[in-house]
Amino acid sequence: EQQQADGEVAQPTTATTTTTTATTTPTIGEDSEKTPQTAEKEVGDWISATAEAKAHGNALYLERQYEAAATAYSTAIHHLSSGLTPLLAQQQQQQQCTTPPDEVETGEGKSDSEKVGETKSESESEGKSDSEKVSETKSEGENSEEIKKHRETMSILYANRAACYLSLAKHENVVEDATKSLEINSKYTKALARRAQSYEALGKLSEALEDYKAVAALEPQYTQVQDALRRLPPKIKEQQEKQTAELLGQLKTLGNAFLSPFGLSTDSFNFVQDPASGGYTINMNNKK
């Protein structure tokens, strides 16, 4: 699994970045915020750093150095987040700048200066060549694909770190990381299986069964799943019965405290369970 994940880090491109640190003087007519050389270097830096930390984590995991591997994956997650966050902000800004068809304004009620400004903007757009317009559209599309690839890598990193925590029996951490992985890719069977194992170890059997069912639906041949689907239902029933008995015991203690001033106790009542619904009815004893 670890080796398969190696090739999934996206390669550097020059199409996406929102933050630049250019120190060179832009040429006439060049946008100082979009220096291609600087953009390529920035994107390359954090992608390379992510890939390097991820590969290091993979190697450590294969050597069974799970603590060190988890630390390496944490470093990879940090580098990827540092680059992905501004990309997501840029994408959100682009989406906000796009006015839906049902919200197009007619221009009524606007001042002359506002209308002139809009006319100027439209003229500038019309003055662009077809290749420039296509380039802008393509850039937005490339951004979306780039973000998708990086998010997939992020999902893998969280799942890989969850694998480290599972080997270390840090089940709360497994659940947290596997959940983050699944928030990005809800059909990631390895993340589902790891979370299921940790849920079971934590005694959250119903949650574990739901995850195992999800794995079975996606990959019926997945090992451990069929055994878990047979093993967990009777355990869940036993667990529920135990919890019900404990709850009734607590209610009995509380009831005795309330009834004792009246010379009564919960022994004065019968608790009868309905076999069909599993619910209880309370009847008072008629003993004299």
Salt bridges, closest charged atoms under 4 A:
GLU1 OE1 - ARG194 NH2 1.95
ASP45 OD2 - LYS41 NZ 3.10
GLU67 OE2 - LYS170 NZ 2.97
GLU105 OE1 - LYS110 NZ 2.89
GLU118 OE2 - LYS110 NZ 2.27
GLU136 OE2 - LYS128 NZ 2.66
GLU142 OE2 - LYS138 NZ 3.97
GLU146 OE2 - HIS150 NE2 3.23
GLU176 OE2 - LYS180 NZ 3.53
ASP177 OD2 - ARG161 NE 2.53
GLU200 OE2 - ARG231 NH2 2.80
GLU210 OE2 - LYS213 NZ 4.00
ASP211 OD2 - ARG195 NE 2.74
ASP227 OD2 - ARG231 NH1 2.51
ASP267 OD1 - LYS252 NZ 3.56
